[in-house]
Amino acid sequence: MDVIALVGPAGSGKSHRAGMVAYQYDCEAIIDDGLLIQNGRIVAGTSAKREENKIAAVRRAIFLDEQHREEVRSALWSAKPKRVLVLGTSEDMIIRICEALDLPHPETIIRIED
C-alpha cells in the first residue's frame, strides 16, 4: 500500500481538495480528520470535527484512541487499497497517522500551497 500525503494548515482547504488530489494520484482511499473515506463515503472512524475541544480533535485525528485506531486500521486493511491519501497539518502529523495505522511513510508529499 502506497501513501500520498496532503499537508497544509488547518482551514486551508485540504478536505475540500482531497477528492481532486486522490483522483489525480489514483488514491483509492482517504484518511482525513479521523475518518476513512472510500468512493466519497465514510467507511470507518469518527470525525475529529465533532470533538469538543482542539486537544480532543487532534487526538482523534492522529488515532490515539485505541478503539478508534483499530476500527479504522481494520477497515483499511480489509479494503486493501493500492494507494491512500493521508491529510494532515504537518509532516509530523502524517507520520503519526501512518504509524498508528501501520501504513508506510508517504512516497509523495503535496503541500496545499502548491
C-alpha positions as CSV (number, residue, x, y, z in Angstrom):
1,M,0.0,0.0,0.0
2,D,1.4,3.4,-1.1
3,V,0.8,6.6,0.8
4,I,0.4,10.1,-0.6
5,A,0.3,13.0,1.9
6,L,-1.6,16.3,1.5
7,V,-0.2,18.8,4.0
8,G,-1.4,22.3,4.9
9,P,-2.6,24.5,7.8
10,A,-6.0,24.0,9.4
11,G,-8.6,25.7,7.3
12,S,-6.6,25.8,4.2
13,G,-8.9,23.6,2.1
14,K,-7.3,20.2,2.4
15,S,-10.6,18.3,2.8
16,H,-12.2,20.3,0.0
17,R,-9.4,19.4,-2.4
18,A,-8.9,15.8,-1.2
19,G,-11.1,14.3,-3.8
20,M,-9.3,16.0,-6.7
21,V,-5.9,15.1,-5.3
22,A,-7.0,11.5,-4.7
23,Y,-8.2,11.2,-8.3
24,Q,-5.0,12.9,-9.7
25,Y,-2.8,10.4,-7.8
26,D,-5.0,7.4,-8.2
27,C,-5.7,7.0,-4.5
28,E,-8.5,4.6,-3.6
29,A,-9.0,5.8,0.0
30,I,-8.6,9.0,2.0
31,I,-7.7,9.4,5.7
32,D,-9.0,12.8,6.9
33,D,-9.7,14.0,10.4
34,G,-10.0,10.6,11.9
35,L,-12.1,9.1,9.0
36,L,-11.5,6.5,6.4
37,I,-13.3,7.6,3.2
38,Q,-13.7,5.5,0.0
39,N,-15.8,6.4,-3.0
40,G,-17.0,9.6,-1.4
41,R,-18.4,7.9,1.7
42,I,-17.2,7.3,5.3
43,V,-16.3,3.7,5.7
44,A,-14.9,3.9,9.3
45,G,-13.9,6.3,12.0
46,T,-15.3,9.3,13.8
47,S,-14.6,12.9,12.7
48,A,-12.3,15.0,14.8
49,K,-14.5,17.9,13.9
50,R,-17.1,16.6,16.3
51,E,-14.8,16.8,19.3
52,E,-15.5,19.4,22.0
53,N,-12.0,21.0,22.0
54,K,-8.9,21.2,20.0
55,I,-6.8,18.7,22.1
56,A,-9.5,16.1,21.7
57,A,-9.8,16.8,18.0
58,V,-6.0,16.3,17.5
59,R,-6.1,13.1,19.5
60,R,-8.9,11.8,17.3
61,A,-7.2,12.9,14.0
62,I,-4.0,11.1,14.9
63,F,-5.7,8.0,16.2
64,L,-4.6,8.0,19.8
65,D,-7.8,6.3,21.0
66,E,-7.1,2.5,20.7
67,Q,-10.7,1.5,19.8
68,H,-10.9,4.2,17.1
69,R,-7.5,3.3,15.7
70,E,-8.4,-0.4,15.5
71,E,-11.7,0.3,13.8
72,V,-10.0,2.4,11.0
73,R,-7.0,0.2,10.7
74,S,-9.1,-3.0,10.4
75,A,-11.4,-1.4,7.7
76,L,-8.4,0.0,5.9
77,W,-6.5,-3.3,5.8
78,S,-9.7,-5.2,4.8
79,A,-10.3,-2.9,1.9
80,K,-6.6,-3.2,0.8
81,P,-6.4,0.0,-1.3
82,K,-3.3,0.2,-3.5
83,R,-2.8,3.9,-2.6
84,V,-4.1,6.0,0.2
85,L,-4.2,9.8,0.6
86,V,-3.5,11.0,4.1
87,L,-4.3,14.6,5.1
88,G,-2.6,16.5,7.9
89,T,-1.4,19.8,9.1
90,S,2.3,18.8,9.2
91,E,4.6,16.1,8.0
92,D,4.9,15.0,11.6
93,M,1.2,14.6,11.9
94,I,1.2,12.5,8.7
95,I,3.9,10.3,10.1
96,R,2.0,9.8,13.3
97,I,-1.1,8.8,11.4
98,C,0.8,6.4,9.2
99,E,2.5,4.8,12.2
100,A,-0.8,4.5,14.1
101,L,-2.5,2.7,11.1
102,D,0.5,0.6,10.2
103,L,1.0,2.4,6.9
104,P,4.3,3.1,5.2
105,H,5.7,6.6,5.3
106,P,4.5,8.7,2.3
107,E,6.2,8.3,-1.0
108,T,5.0,11.8,-2.1
109,I,4.2,14.9,0.0
110,I,2.0,17.5,-1.6
111,R,1.8,20.9,0.1
112,I,-1.6,22.6,-0.2
113,E,0.2,25.9,-1.2
114,D,1.4,24.1,-4.3
